[in-house]
Amino acid sequence: MNTRKNTSKKELFSNNIESGFLEIIKPQVANMFKKLSKMSPDLEKEWKDLFAKNVILYIDGFLDEMSEELEIPYNKDIRIEKLKNYIENIENK
């Protein structure tokens, strides 16, 4: 029974919490990138990179804490790479 409970938690964590959290911040990231696009190209890139790094660190910290709460293994490298790709996709839209 315990194994089934853990499997259920893994699915919940990866499918609902992670993707749901990313969808919540998507409008804020897109809005900030839109505001930053009014800067000179050099400043825009620098500020977008800084903003993206801060968002990634914040989300990563949240996901790390959630994995501890739910007792689910956490692969930081994979998560950070997914977050980088996600933010790049927002930027390119």
N, C-alpha and C positions, 0 to 999 in steps of 0.2 A: 504493500500500500504506500509506503514511504517513497519508493521509486516513482510510482505513478504521480505522486504529489509533486516531486521535483521536476519531472518532465512537464507537468502542467505549468509550473512556475517558469521554467525556461521559455516555453512558448509565450506565456503572458509577457514576460520581460522583453523578449526580442520583438514580438509582433505588436504589442500594444504600448508599452511604456516608452521604449526607445523611439519608435516611429511616431508615436503620438506626441512626444516631447519635441521632436524635430519639427513636426507640423505646427506646433504652437509658436515656435520662434521664427518660422519662415517669414511671416509678414513683417516682423521687426527687422530681420536681417535685410530683406528686400528693400524696405523703406530706408534703412540706413545707407545701403549701397546706392540708392537713388540720390539721396542727399549728398553723398560723397562724390558722385559723378559730376557735381558742379564745380569741383576743385580743379586745379591744374593737374594734368595727367600724372606727374611725379608724386604730388601730394596725395592724389586719389589712390594710387596704388599702395603707397606707404600706409595710409590710414585704413584702407580695406584690409590689408594684410594684418595690421595691428588689431583691428576690430574682429576679424575672423579668428585670429589666434586666441583672443580673449573669450569669444563665444565657444570655441572648441574646448578650451580649458574648463570653462564653466559647465558645459554639458558633460564633459568627461568626468568631472568631479561628481556631478549628480548621478550619472550612471554607475560610477564606482560605488557610491554610497548605497544606491538601490540594490546593486548586486550583493552587497554585504547584508543588507536587510532581508533580502529574499534568499540568501544563502546559495547564490548562483555564481559559478566561476566567471571571472571577468578577464577578457583579453584586451588589455589597454591598447596595444599596437593596432589591432584590427579595428577597434572602435574609433580611434583617432583618425585612421585612414578613411573610414566610412564618413566621419564627420567632415573631413577636408573635402571629400568628393561631393558631399551634400551641399556644402557652402559654395563650392565652385559652380555647381548646377544652379543655385539661386542667383549667383553673380552673372551667369551667362544668359539668364532669361530676360 
